[in-house]
């Protein structure tokens, strides 16, 4: 029986491990933290936006980036970290900031999103995932700029097959009454039915429990992964602080750490951390929290009502491997939420969080085989890790057991 070692105990690694054991592969999971789901999966946005997957790299972003440098509440911040990797990644990112490239990547991510939506539903059944605060209220993208809104509205109205609904400001209020408490008047919005929200951390915890009960699961090794032993050109063991972990195949699904692990086998992964922030605030009877999943597109802030809490996630800071909470950025986030949904939650009791999202310049994850036999990749999902994890896991599992990928790999594999 084939034995695979999956490195990474976040949602990407755990979904991969589950897809593999369900495919008849024995699995050992390696995670450096003492608990699962402690990295970027812990307090992320919680949105499952299968049809809203537009990459950050787009034609207008370089100009906007220059403008954002002078805005206190800008959604993107750049600070040199002294590394060549940052500048190399940024140069590649700027090269992807073209409309044609954005459209091609978006189409690939939409295809992966549809697969992931189906696989999430399948996993909820096969792994008996309960109490993860899953809801499907749909997603409302609100626009502040009339120019931006009208441009999107014209494109969608011209598309006879579009599943999105273009809404006026008044129609947005009718759909989501919580917006009525905002002093802002938005230009309009776009609503997509069927989009979901859930607690990513709870999904991780339950997947961990289901894996431990699975006959093909060989356990979790809580240790720091250092790199790979390669013998006769093939990966044969993972070196960890607890000793070598042998296997037939290895899946790198370790978020930002995927970079150094791949490098130990001579593979360069074009990944850089985009630091994001979130607030998790309790919702009580007097609050008016949004029912639908909401994204303030120009400010890059999303709001997800998860259980009895409101999750607010925002920002993409290029500041290196710094997980500290910057008081200025978190203050900016508080200003934005008070201006948009002032009565939605008990913000004075909010839990603050910051995490590093491993992103590629294009915005597409890196999936499938690597140049080193026995070494597989499932990383670089950026802000879409939760959304795309189930589909990505299915693709890697199918490829490892010799099945064809369920969707085309073009643009989703190592360049």
C-alpha positions, 0 to 999 in steps of 0.5 A: 500500500502506498504511504504518503507524508503530508506536510502541513496541518492547515486546511490545505494539508488536512483536506489533502490528507483526507482525500488521500485516505479516501483514495486508499493511500495511507497517510502520516501528517506532519505539523510543527504546531502542537494543534492543527489549524493554527496558521493562516487557517485559524481566523481567516475570512471564512468566506467560501467564494467559489465564483468570486476568485479574481486575483489581486494582479490586475491591470489597474493595480500598479496605479492603485498601489501608488495611490494607496501609498498615501492612504492611511486605510489602504488595502495594500501596503508595501515595506521592503524586507531586505530580501531579493525574494520580495523584489523578484516576486513583486517584479513577477506580480507586476508582470501579471498585472494585465487584463488578459492574464487576470482573465485567464487566471480568473477562469482557471480559479473559477473552474477550480472553485466549482470543483472545490464546492462539489468536493466540500459538499462530498467531504461534509458527508464522507467526513461527517463534518458538523457544527462548522457554522456552514451557511449559504447566504450568498455573497454581496460585493459592494462598490463605493466608486460609481465608475468601478460599479458601472464598468462591472455592471455593463460587463455582467449585463452583457453576459447572458450566462452570468449568475451574478445579479447587479443591484442598485444601492436601494436593492442592496439595502433590501437584500442586506438591511444591515447596510442601512446603518452605514453613513456611507452610500454605496454605488451599488452591488453584485450578488451571487447566490449560493456562496457560503461561509463557515468556520475554517478552524472548526473544519480543521479540528473536525477533519483532524478528528476524522483522520485519527479515526480512519483506518489508513491514517498513521498519525500526526507527527508534531515536529518541525520539518527541515527538508527532504532526503533525496536518494537516486533522484527521488524523495525518500524521507522528510527530515524533522526535529523528531527524526526522519519520516519515511514515505513513498510520496510527500505532499508539501502543503505547509503554507509559507514554509513550503518555500524552504521545504521545496528549496531543500530538494532544489525546487524554487517556489514563487511564493511570498507572504501577503499578511492579512488581518482579521477581527472576530467580534461577538454578535448579540441581540442588539446588534444588526449583523449582515446576513449575507456574506459581504465584500467591500471591494475597493477597501478589500474588506470582507464580512462573514457572519459565522455562528454567533460571531462576525468575522472581518478580514482585510488587507494584503501587506507585503512586509516579509515574514512578520506575524505581529499585529501592527497597531496602525493597521488594526486601527485602520480596520476598526475605522473601516468596520465602524464606517461600514457596519457600525452596529453589526457586532460588539467590536469592543470585545473583538479578538484581533489576529494577523496571519501570513497567506502564501501567495503566487504572483499570478494568484493561482495555487501550485498543484500536482507533481514536482521535478523531484519524483515522489514530491507533490505540491499543494500550496500558494493559495493566497487568500483563497486557501479555504475556498480552493482547498477541497478541490486542490486536495482532490486534484493532488490525490487523483494524480498521486493514485494515477488518475487524471486530474478532474480539471485541466492543470494548465496554469495551476502547476509549477511553471 
